[in-house]
Amino acid sequence: MSSLVEDKAVQADLAGNAEQASQLLAAMANPKRLLILCNLVGGEMAVGALATTVDLSQSALSQHLAKLRALKLVKTRRDAQTIYYSLASHEVQAVLETLYGLYCEPPTKD
């Protein structure tokens, strides 16, 4: 009987993790949001620099960043008038590094 309870507990954990993972993947399904997140892998960036890098107007970028903030994928830091964004969790970092390895690294010569 206890193994059934343990199995239910494990299933509940898996269900919660699956929900969290699906939210992350849904946010990354938008090419502009994925590009924003990819640019933050190397560290925090100011909003203005990020807008230039991903080729978005500040208003369009703000909408994407609001969604990413709501999902807790990015966090902010303010320094005087400048707002800096960075990745909010190691899970986001790990997924992006995996994607980078699959799609962005130059091919190795065998």
N, CA, C and O atoms as a printed pandas DataFrame, in Angstrom:
     atom_number atom_name residue_name chain_id  residue_number  x_coord  y_coord  z_coord
0              1         N          MET        A               1    0.821   -1.196    0.000
1              2        CA          MET        A               1    0.000    0.000    0.000
2              3         C          MET        A               1    0.863    1.258    0.000
3              4         O          MET        A               1    0.528    2.246   -0.653
4              5         N          SER        A               2    1.992    1.219    0.745
5              6        CA          SER        A               2    2.831    2.417    0.799
6              7         C          SER        A               2    3.473    2.714   -0.553
7              8         O          SER        A               2    3.701    3.877   -0.888
8              9         N          SER        A               3    3.770    1.662   -1.341
9             10        CA          SER        A               3    4.354    1.916   -2.656
10            11         C          SER        A               3    3.358    2.624   -3.573
11            12         O          SER        A               3    3.758    3.415   -4.426
12            13         N          LEU        A               4    2.074    2.346   -3.403
13            14        CA          LEU        A               4    1.047    3.043   -4.168
14            15         C          LEU        A               4    1.024    4.522   -3.802
15            16         O          LEU        A               4    0.900    5.383   -4.673
16            17         N          VAL        A               5    1.145    4.814   -2.499
17            18        CA          VAL        A               5    1.190    6.205   -2.044
18            19         C          VAL        A               5    2.439    6.884   -2.592
19            20         O          VAL        A               5    2.385    8.013   -3.079
20            21         N          GLU        A               6    3.573    6.173   -2.503
21            22        CA          GLU        A               6    4.818    6.732   -3.037
22            23         C          GLU        A               6    4.683    6.981   -4.535
23            24         O          GLU        A               6    5.127    8.011   -5.042
24            25         N          ASP        A               7    4.077    6.047   -5.228
25            26        CA          ASP        A               7    3.878    6.223   -6.666
26            27         C          ASP        A               7    3.003    7.441   -6.945
27            28         O          ASP        A               7    3.273    8.199   -7.876
28            29         N          LYS        A               8    1.955    7.633   -6.140
29            30        CA          LYS        A               8    1.095    8.805   -6.320
30            31         C          LYS        A               8    1.864   10.083   -6.028
31            32         O          LYS        A               8    1.683   11.088   -6.715
32            33         N          ALA        A               9    2.723   10.052   -5.011
33            34        CA          ALA        A               9    3.530   11.230   -4.686
34            35         C          ALA        A               9    4.505   11.531   -5.816
35            36         O          ALA        A               9    4.691   12.686   -6.200
36            37         N          VAL        A              10    5.119   10.486   -6.340
37            38        CA          VAL        A              10    6.046   10.667   -7.465
38            39         C          VAL        A              10    5.301   11.214   -8.669
39            40         O          VAL        A              10    5.789   12.118   -9.347
40            41         N          GLN        A              11    4.123   10.673   -8.936
41            42        CA          GLN        A              11    3.327   11.143  -10.069
42            43         C          GLN        A              11    2.920   12.600   -9.893
43            44         O          GLN        A              11    2.906   13.363  -10.859
44            45         N          ALA        A              12    2.589   12.988   -8.672
45            46        CA          ALA        A              12    2.228   14.386   -8.409
46            47         C          ALA        A              12    3.424   15.295   -8.662
47            48         O          ALA        A              12    3.277   16.372   -9.239
48            49         N          ASP        A              13    4.611   14.862   -8.229
49            50        CA          ASP        A              13    5.827   15.644   -8.492
50            51         C          ASP        A              13    6.086   15.753   -9.994
51            52         O          ASP        A              13    6.402   16.826  -10.508
52            53         N          LEU        A              14    5.944   14.620  -10.687
53            54        CA          LEU        A              14    6.156   14.626  -12.137
54            55         C          LEU        A              14    5.163   15.542  -12.835
55            56         O          LEU        A              14    5.526   16.266  -13.762
56            57         N          ALA        A              15    3.924   15.513  -12.399
57            58        CA          ALA        A              15    2.896   16.363  -13.011
58            59         C          ALA        A              15    3.232   17.835  -12.805
59            60         O          ALA        A              15    3.105   18.635  -13.732
60            61         N          GLY        A              16    3.657   18.195  -11.608
61            62        CA          GLY        A              16    4.050   19.581  -11.344
62            63         C          GLY        A              16    5.249   19.995  -12.166
63            64         O          GLY        A              16    5.290   21.101  -12.706
64            65         N          ASN        A              17    6.231   19.104  -12.263
65            66        CA          ASN        A              17    7.417   19.405  -13.062
66            67         C          ASN        A              17    7.078   19.496  -14.546
67            68         O          ASN        A              17    7.633   20.327  -15.263
68            69         N          ALA        A              18    6.169   18.644  -15.003
69            70        CA          ALA        A              18    5.759   18.680  -16.408
70            71         C          ALA        A              18    5.075   20.002  -16.726
71            72         O          ALA        A              18    5.290   20.569  -17.797
72            73         N          GLU        A              19    4.254   20.494  -15.808
73            74        CA          GLU        A              19    3.580   21.784  -16.007
74            75         C          GLU        A              19    4.606   22.907  -16.102
75            76         O          GLU        A              19    4.526   23.764  -16.982
76            77         N          GLN        A              20    5.562   22.890  -15.193
77            78        CA          GLN        A              20    6.609   23.917  -15.189
78            79         C          GLN        A              20    7.431   23.855  -16.480
79            80         O          GLN        A              20    7.723   24.887  -17.083
80            81         N          ALA        A              21    7.798   22.650  -16.896
81            82        CA          ALA        A              21    8.580   22.481  -18.123
82            83         C          ALA        A              21    7.786   22.931  -19.345
83            84         O          ALA        A              21    8.344   23.547  -20.253
84            85         N          SER        A              22    6.488   22.630  -19.374
85            86        CA          SER        A              22    5.682   23.019  -20.535
86            87         C          SER        A              22    5.551   24.534  -20.629
87            88         O          SER        A              22    5.506   25.081  -21.732
88            89         N          GLN        A              23    5.489   25.224  -19.484
89            90        CA          GLN        A              23    5.447   26.690  -19.507
90            91         C          GLN        A              23    6.754   27.258  -20.054
91            92         O          GLN        A              23    6.745   28.206  -20.840
92            93         N          LEU        A              24    7.872   26.678  -19.638
93            94        CA          LEU        A              24    9.173   27.114  -20.147
94            95         C          LEU        A              24    9.244   26.903  -21.655
95            96         O          LEU        A              24    9.637   27.806  -22.394
96            97         N          LEU        A              25    8.869   25.722  -22.104
97            98        CA          LEU        A              25    8.943   25.421  -23.535
98            99         C          LEU        A              25    7.966   26.264  -24.345
99           100         O          LEU        A              25    8.280   26.657  -25.469
100          101         N          ALA        A              26    6.788   26.550  -23.797
101          102        CA          ALA        A              26    5.818   27.402  -24.495
102          103         C          ALA        A              26    6.378   28.810  -24.667
103          104         O          ALA        A              26    6.217   29.417  -25.726
104          105         N          ALA        A              27    7.030   29.330  -23.637
105          106        CA          ALA        A              27    7.625   30.664  -23.742
106          107         C          ALA        A              27    8.731   30.677  -24.783
107          108         O          ALA        A              27    8.901   31.657  -25.508
108          109         N          MET        A              28    9.481   29.585  -24.855
109          110        CA          MET        A              28   10.591   29.503  -25.802
110          111         C          MET        A              28   10.121   29.208  -27.225
111          112         O          MET        A              28   10.906   29.319  -28.167
112          113         N          ALA        A              29    8.868   28.840  -27.394
113          114        CA          ALA        A              29    8.345   28.533  -28.725
114          115         C          ALA        A              29    8.235   29.781  -29.591
115          116         O          ALA        A              29    8.183   29.682  -30.817
116          117         N          ASN        A              30    8.199   30.950  -28.967
117          118        CA          ASN        A              30    8.176   32.203  -29.719
118          119         C          ASN        A              30    9.618   32.557  -30.090
119          120         O          ASN        A              30   10.454   32.711  -29.199
120          121         N          PRO        A              31    9.930   32.690  -31.385
121          122        CA          PRO        A              31   11.317   32.937  -31.793
122          123         C          PRO        A              31   11.949   34.178  -31.159
123          124         O          PRO        A              31   13.132   34.154  -30.819
124          125         N          LYS        A              32   11.196   35.245  -30.997
125          126        CA          LYS        A              32   11.767   36.465  -30.400
126          127         C          LYS        A              32   12.081   36.254  -28.921
127          128         O          LYS        A              32   13.120   36.701  -28.435
128          129         N          ARG        A              33   11.181   35.573  -28.204
129          130        CA          ARG        A              33   11.450   35.308  -26.784
130          131         C          ARG        A              33   12.629   34.360  -26.630
131          132         O          ARG        A              33   13.440   34.520  -25.718
132          133         N          LEU        A              34   12.732   33.376  -27.514
133          134        CA          LEU        A              34   13.876   32.468  -27.475
134          135         C          LEU        A              34   15.169   33.240  -27.720
135          136         O          LEU        A              34   16.174   33.006  -27.048
136          137         N          LEU        A              35   15.141   34.153  -28.677
137          138        CA          LEU        A              35   16.318   34.972  -28.967
138          139         C          LEU        A              35   16.687   35.849  -27.771
139          140         O          LEU        A              35   17.867   36.016  -27.463
140          141         N          ILE        A              36   15.687   36.405  -27.103
141          142        CA          ILE        A              36   15.936   37.205  -25.896
142          143         C          ILE        A              36   16.631   36.342  -24.853
143          144         O          ILE        A              36   17.657   36.736  -24.299
144          145         N          LEU        A              37   16.074   35.167  -24.584
145          146        CA          LEU        A              37   16.649   34.276  -23.583
146          147         C          LEU        A              37   18.059   33.841  -23.966
147          148         O          LEU        A              37   18.945   33.792  -23.113
148          149         N          CYS        A              38   18.273   33.524  -25.238
149          150        CA          CYS        A              38   19.610   33.114  -25.694
150          151         C          CYS        A              38   20.638   34.210  -25.457
151          152         O          CYS        A              38   21.780   33.929  -25.091
152          153         N          ASN        A              39   20.236   35.450  -25.663
153          154        CA          ASN        A              39   21.165   36.562  -25.454
154          155         C          ASN        A              39   21.486   36.777  -23.980
155          156         O          ASN        A              39   22.492   37.405  -23.653
156          157         N          LEU        A              40   20.649   36.268  -23.096
157          158        CA          LEU        A              40   20.889   36.421  -21.661
158          159         C          LEU        A              40   21.716   35.281  -21.070
159          160         O          LEU        A              40   22.075   35.328  -19.893
160          161         N          VAL        A              41   22.022   34.262  -21.868
161          162        CA          VAL        A              41   22.829   33.146  -21.371
162          163         C          VAL        A              41   24.200   33.635  -20.911
163          164         O          VAL        A              41   24.736   33.138  -19.921
164          165         N          GLY        A              42   24.761   34.598  -21.618
165          166        CA          GLY        A              42   26.089   35.107  -21.271
166          167         C          GLY        A              42   26.102   36.051  -20.089
167          168         O          GLY        A              42   27.176   36.450  -19.638
168          169         N          GLY        A              43   24.949   36.418  -19.575
169          170        CA          GLY        A              43   24.878   37.326  -18.435
170          171         C          GLY        A              43   23.841   38.399  -18.668
171          172         O          GLY        A              43   23.188   38.446  -19.710
172          173         N          GLU        A              44   23.703   39.258  -17.679
173          174        CA          GLU        A              44   22.658   40.278  -17.747
174          175         C          GLU        A              44   22.930   41.291  -18.851
175          176         O          GLU        A              44   24.072   41.529  -19.243
176          177         N          MET        A              45   21.841   41.876  -19.336
177          178        CA          MET        A              45   21.921   42.901  -20.376
178          179         C          MET        A              45   20.949   44.019  -20.053
179          180         O          MET        A              45   19.875   43.789  -19.498
180          181         N          ALA        A              46   21.342   45.233  -20.410
181          182        CA          ALA        A              46   20.452   46.380  -20.272
182          183         C          ALA        A              46   19.363   46.288  -21.335
183          184         O          ALA        A              46   19.579   45.727  -22.409
184          185         N          VAL        A              47   18.206   46.838  -21.031
185          186        CA          VAL        A              47   17.068   46.769  -21.948
186          187         C          VAL        A              47   17.419   47.359  -23.311
187          188         O          VAL        A              47   17.092   46.765  -24.339
188          189         N          GLY        A              48   18.071   48.505  -23.338
189          190        CA          GLY        A              48   18.419   49.141  -24.608
190          191         C          GLY        A              48   19.322   48.273  -25.464
191          192         O          GLY        A              48   19.108   48.147  -26.670
192          193         N          ALA        A              49   20.329   47.673  -24.848
193          194        CA          ALA        A              49   21.244   46.794  -25.579
194          195         C          ALA        A              49   20.518   45.553  -26.072
195          196         O          ALA        A              49   20.768   45.078  -27.180
196          197         N          LEU        A              50   19.632   45.037  -25.259
197          198        CA          LEU        A              50   18.865   43.856  -25.640
198          199         C          LEU        A              50   17.948   44.163  -26.819
199          200         O          LEU        A              50   17.821   43.348  -27.733
200          201         N          ALA        A              51   17.310   45.332  -26.805
201          202        CA          ALA        A              51   16.419   45.733  -27.908
202          203         C          ALA        A              51   17.191   45.806  -29.217
203          204         O          ALA        A              51   16.705   45.359  -30.256
204          205         N          THR        A              52   18.391   46.367  -29.166
205          206        CA          THR        A              52   19.224   46.474  -30.368
206          207         C          THR        A              52   19.663   45.095  -30.845
207          208         O          THR        A              52   19.619   44.802  -32.039
208          209         N          THR        A              53   20.081   44.261  -29.920
209          210        CA          THR        A              53   20.596   42.937  -30.263
210          211         C          THR        A              53   19.536   42.055  -30.906
211          212         O          THR        A              53   19.823   41.354  -31.876
212          213         N          VAL        A              54   18.317   42.080  -30.382
213          214        CA          VAL        A              54   17.262   41.208  -30.915
214          215         C          VAL        A              54   16.403   41.901  -31.965
215          216         O          VAL        A              54   15.440   41.326  -32.472
216          217         N          ASP        A              55   16.762   43.147  -32.287
217          218        CA          ASP        A              55   16.082   43.911  -33.334
218          219         C          ASP        A              55   14.578   44.037  -33.078
219          220         O          ASP        A              55   13.752   43.689  -33.922
220          221         N          LEU        A              56   14.250   44.547  -31.882
221          222        CA          LEU        A              56   12.861   44.821  -31.517
222          223         C          LEU        A              56   12.756   46.245  -31.005
223          224         O          LEU        A              56   13.707   46.781  -30.436
224          225         N          SER        A              57   11.597   46.856  -31.207
225          226        CA          SER        A              57   11.358   48.155  -30.583
226          227         C          SER        A              57   11.301   47.942  -29.075
227          228         O          SER        A              57   11.052   46.833  -28.602
228          229         N          GLN        A              58   11.537   49.025  -28.321
229          230        CA          GLN        A              58   11.496   48.876  -26.867
230          231         C          GLN        A              58   10.112   48.448  -26.389
231          232         O          GLN        A              58   10.000   47.691  -25.425
232          233         N          SER        A              59    9.052   48.924  -27.055
233          234        CA          SER        A              59    7.704   48.530  -26.615
234          235         C          SER        A              59    7.447   47.047  -26.884
235          236         O          SER        A              59    6.866   46.361  -26.043
236          237         N          ALA        A              60    7.870   46.547  -28.036
237          238        CA          ALA        A              60    7.694   45.118  -28.336
238          239         C          ALA        A              60    8.537   44.272  -27.385
239          240         O          ALA        A              60    8.080   43.245  -26.883
240          241         N          LEU        A              61    9.772   44.715  -27.144
241          242        CA          LEU        A              61   10.639   43.997  -26.214
242          243         C          LEU        A              61   10.018   43.969  -24.820
243          244         O          LEU        A              61   10.044   42.939  -24.146
244          245         N          SER        A              62    9.466   45.091  -24.392
245          246        CA          SER        A              62    8.846   45.164  -23.065
246          247         C          SER        A              62    7.714   44.157  -22.917
247          248         O          SER        A              62    7.551   43.555  -21.855
248          249         N          GLN        A              63    6.929   43.969  -23.978
249          250        CA          GLN        A              63    5.839   42.988  -23.923
250          251         C          GLN        A              63    6.384   41.571  -23.755
251          252         O          GLN        A              63    5.865   40.791  -22.956
252          253         N          HIS        A              64    7.429   41.243  -24.508
253          254        CA          HIS        A              64    8.038   39.918  -24.388
254          255         C          HIS        A              64    8.664   39.731  -23.007
255          256         O          HIS        A              64    8.520   38.673  -22.395
256          257         N          LEU        A              65    9.355   40.752  -22.523
257          258        CA          LEU        A              65    9.993   40.656  -21.210
258          259         C          LEU        A              65    8.958   40.523  -20.097
259          260         O          LEU        A              65    9.196   39.822  -19.113
260          261         N          ALA        A              66    7.817   41.185  -20.241
261          262        CA          ALA        A              66    6.751   41.067  -19.240
262          263         C          ALA        A              66    6.262   39.621  -19.152
263          264         O          ALA        A              66    6.036   39.099  -18.060
264          265         N          LYS        A              67    6.102   38.988  -20.300
265          266        CA          LYS        A              67    5.672   37.582  -20.316
266          267         C          LYS        A              67    6.735   36.698  -19.666
267          268         O          LYS        A              67    6.410   35.814  -18.874
268          269         N          LEU        A              68    7.999   36.936  -20.001
269          270        CA          LEU        A              68    9.087   36.140  -19.428
270          271         C          LEU        A              68    9.211   36.364  -17.921
271          272         O          LEU        A              68    9.518   35.436  -17.173
272          273         N          ARG        A              69    8.970   37.603  -17.480
273          274        CA          ARG        A              69    8.983   37.902  -16.035
274          275         C          ARG        A              69    7.831   37.196  -15.334
275          276         O          ARG        A              69    8.010   36.624  -14.258
276          277         N          ALA        A              70    6.652   37.237  -15.941
277          278        CA          ALA        A              70    5.470   36.596  -15.345
278          279         C          ALA        A              70    5.685   35.092  -15.171
279          280         O          ALA        A              70    5.186   34.493  -14.219
280          281         N          LEU        A              71    6.421   34.496  -16.086
281          282        CA          LEU        A              71    6.722   33.065  -16.004
282          283         C          LEU        A              71    7.956   32.785  -15.142
283          284         O          LEU        A              71    8.360   31.635  -14.968
284          285         N          LYS        A              72    8.546   33.860  -14.607
285          286        CA          LYS        A              72    9.735   33.758  -13.749
286          287         C          LYS        A              72   10.931   33.143  -14.481
287          288         O          LYS        A              72   11.718   32.397  -13.898
288          289         N          LEU        A              73   11.047   33.471  -15.765
289          290        CA          LEU        A              73   12.184   33.004  -16.556
290          291         C          LEU        A              73   13.315   34.020  -16.551
291          292         O          LEU        A              73   14.479   33.664  -16.738
292          293         N          VAL        A              74   12.969   35.293  -16.337
293          294        CA          VAL        A              74   13.979   36.350  -16.240
294          295         C          VAL        A              74   13.736   37.151  -14.969
295          296         O          VAL        A              74   12.635   37.164  -14.417
296          297         N          LYS        A              75   14.786   37.815  -14.523
297          298        CA          LYS        A              75   14.682   38.706  -13.361
298          299         C          LYS        A              75   15.339   40.028  -13.720
299          300         O          LYS        A              75   16.091   40.118  -14.690
300          301         N          THR        A              76   15.049   41.050  -12.930
301          302        CA          THR        A              76   15.557   42.390  -13.220
302          303         C          THR        A              76   16.425   42.905  -12.087
303          304         O          THR        A              76   16.343   42.468  -10.939
304          305         N          ARG        A              77   17.266   43.864  -12.476
305          306        CA          ARG        A              77   18.066   44.623  -11.530
306          307         C          ARG        A              77   18.103   46.047  -12.046
307          308         O          ARG        A              77   18.362   46.279  -13.227
308          309         N          ARG        A              78   17.844   47.003  -11.161
309          310        CA          ARG        A              78   17.849   48.408  -11.563
310          311         C          ARG        A              78   19.119   49.071  -11.041
311          312         O          ARG        A              78   19.508   48.889   -9.887
312          313         N          ASP        A              79   19.753   49.841  -11.918
313          314        CA          ASP        A              79   20.902   50.658  -11.534
314          315         C          ASP        A              79   20.620   52.060  -12.055
315          316         O          ASP        A              79   20.776   52.334  -13.245
316          317         N          ALA        A              80   20.205   52.943  -11.157
317          318        CA          ALA        A              80   19.775   54.300  -11.516
318          319         C          ALA        A              80   18.620   54.197  -12.509
319          320         O          ALA        A              80   17.564   53.660  -12.173
320          321         N          GLN        A              81   18.808   54.704  -13.725
321          322        CA          GLN        A              81   17.737   54.700  -14.739
322          323         C          GLN        A              81   17.723   53.434  -15.597
323          324         O          GLN        A              81   16.788   53.216  -16.368
324          325         N          THR        A              82   18.749   52.606  -15.466
325          326        CA          THR        A              82   18.893   51.452  -16.350
326          327         C          THR        A              82   18.370   50.186  -15.684
327          328         O          THR        A              82   18.658   49.912  -14.519
328          329         N          ILE        A              83   17.593   49.421  -16.449
329          330        CA          ILE        A              83   17.099   48.127  -15.973
330          331         C          ILE        A              83   17.857   47.033  -16.714
331          332         O          ILE        A              83   17.951   47.035  -17.942
332          333         N          TYR        A              84   18.390   46.110  -15.942
333          334        CA          TYR        A              84   19.132   44.978  -16.486
334          335         C          TYR        A              84   18.307   43.711  -16.319
335          336         O          TYR        A              84   17.636   43.521  -15.304
336          337         N          TYR        A              85   18.365   42.852  -17.322
337          338        CA          TYR        A              85   17.669   41.568  -17.272
338          339         C          TYR        A              85   18.687   40.444  -17.262
339          340         O          TYR        A              85   19.756   40.543  -17.865
340          341         N          SER        A              86   18.334   39.369  -16.562
341          342        CA          SER        A              86   19.159   38.162  -16.553
342          343         C          SER        A              86   18.238   36.955  -16.415
343          344         O          SER        A              86   17.063   37.089  -16.072
344          345         N          LEU        A              87   18.789   35.777  -16.688
345          346        CA          LEU        A              87   18.017   34.549  -16.535
346          347         C          LEU        A              87   17.730   34.328  -15.054
347          348         O          LEU        A              87   18.561   34.632  -14.198
348          349         N          ALA        A              88   16.554   33.798  -14.764
349          350        CA          ALA        A              88   16.112   33.693  -13.373
350          351         C          ALA        A              88   16.381   32.341  -12.724
351          352         O          ALA        A              88   16.268   32.219  -11.505
352          353         N          SER        A              89   16.732   31.330  -13.501
353          354        CA          SER        A              89   16.919   30.018  -12.874
354          355         C          SER        A              89   17.951   29.187  -13.623
355          356         O          SER        A              89   18.239   29.415  -14.798
356          357         N          HIS        A              90   18.491   28.221  -12.904
357          358        CA          HIS        A              90   19.461   27.328  -13.541
358          359         C          HIS        A              90   18.784   26.397  -14.546
359          360         O          HIS        A              90   19.434   25.927  -15.480
360          361         N          GLU        A              91   17.484   26.122  -14.371
361          362        CA          GLU        A              91   16.772   25.283  -15.340
362          363         C          GLU        A              91   16.715   25.957  -16.707
363          364         O          GLU        A              91   16.945   25.319  -17.734
364          365         N          VAL        A              92   16.408   27.244  -16.707
365          366        CA          VAL        A              92   16.366   28.004  -17.962
366          367         C          VAL        A              92   17.753   28.000  -18.598
367          368         O          VAL        A              92   17.891   27.769  -19.799
368          369         N          GLN        A              93   18.768   28.255  -17.794
369          370        CA          GLN        A              93   20.156   28.273  -18.277
370          371         C          GLN        A              93   20.517   26.920  -18.895
371          372         O          GLN        A              93   21.098   26.870  -19.979
372          373         N          ALA        A              94   20.175   25.827  -18.214
373          374        CA          ALA        A              94   20.525   24.490  -18.694
374          375         C          ALA        A              94   19.841   24.170  -20.022
375          376         O          ALA        A              94   20.472   23.624  -20.926
376          377         N          VAL        A              95   18.565   24.503  -20.146
377          378        CA          VAL        A              95   17.841   24.239  -21.398
378          379         C          VAL        A              95   18.451   25.051  -22.536
379          380         O          VAL        A              95   18.649   24.531  -23.634
380          381         N          LEU        A              96   18.749   26.321  -22.279
381          382        CA          LEU        A              96   19.320   27.173  -23.320
382          383         C          LEU        A              96   20.715   26.711  -23.723
383          384         O          LEU        A              96   21.063   26.757  -24.903
384          385         N          GLU        A              97   21.512   26.269  -22.767
385          386        CA          GLU        A              97   22.843   25.759  -23.101
386          387         C          GLU        A              97   22.744   24.492  -23.945
387          388         O          GLU        A              97   23.552   24.281  -24.848
388          389         N          THR        A              98   21.757   23.653  -23.653
389          390        CA          THR        A              98   21.535   22.453  -24.461
390          391         C          THR        A              98   21.139   22.836  -25.884
391          392         O          THR        A              98   21.670   22.282  -26.847
392          393         N          LEU        A              99   20.214   23.774  -26.020
393          394        CA          LEU        A              99   19.808   24.239  -27.353
394          395         C          LEU        A              99   20.990   24.843  -28.100
395          396         O          LEU        A              99   21.157   24.616  -29.298
396          397         N          TYR        A             100   21.804   25.606  -27.394
397          398        CA          TYR        A             100   22.986   26.205  -28.024
398          399         C          TYR        A             100   23.903   25.106  -28.560
399          400         O          TYR        A             100   24.391   25.185  -29.688
400          401         N          GLY        A             101   24.129   24.091  -27.744
401          402        CA          GLY        A             101   24.989   22.991  -28.172
402          403         C          GLY        A             101   24.446   22.264  -29.390
403          404         O          GLY        A             101   25.211   21.803  -30.238
404          405         N          LEU        A             102   23.132   22.160  -29.477
405          406        CA          LEU        A             102   22.512   21.456  -30.602
406          407         C          LEU        A             102   22.425   22.298  -31.867
407          408         O          LEU        A             102   22.594   21.778  -32.970
408          409         N          TYR        A             103   22.160   23.604  -31.719
409          410        CA          TYR        A             103   21.835   24.419  -32.888
410          411         C          TYR        A             103   22.798   25.562  -33.193
411          412         O          TYR        A             103   22.779   26.094  -34.303
412          413         N          CYS        A             104   23.631   25.948  -32.244
413          414        CA          CYS        A             104   24.410   27.163  -32.447
414          415         C          CYS        A             104   25.917   26.950  -32.513
415          416         O          CYS        A             104   26.625   27.760  -33.110
416          417         N          GLU        A             105   26.415   25.881  -31.914
417          418        CA          GLU        A             105   27.855   25.665  -31.942
418          419         C          GLU        A             105   28.292   25.292  -33.351
419          420         O          GLU        A             105   27.595   24.562  -34.056
420          421         N          PRO        A             106   29.457   25.803  -33.756
421          422        CA          PRO        A             106   29.951   25.416  -35.078
422          423         C          PRO        A             106   30.236   23.912  -35.103
423          424         O          PRO        A             106   30.665   23.340  -34.101
424          425         N          PRO        A             107   29.999   23.288  -36.234
425          426        CA          PRO        A             107   30.248   21.845  -36.316
426          427         C          PRO        A             107   31.735   21.541  -36.138
427          428         O          PRO        A             107   32.594   22.316  -36.559
428          429         N          THR        A             108   32.020   20.413  -35.514
429          430        CA          THR        A             108   33.420   20.005  -35.349
430          431         C          THR        A             108   33.851   19.238  -36.582
431          432         O          THR        A             108   33.057   18.539  -37.212
432          433         N          LYS        A             109   35.120   19.382  -36.912
433          434        CA          LYS        A             109   35.664   18.655  -38.068
434          435         C          LYS        A             109   36.211   17.326  -37.579
435          436         O          LYS        A             109   37.065   17.280  -36.693
436          437         N          ASP        A             110   35.714   16.253  -38.159
437          438        CA          ASP        A             110   36.168   14.909  -37.753
438          439         C          ASP        A             110   37.328   14.458  -38.577
439          440         O          ASP        A             110   37.838   13.356  -38.374
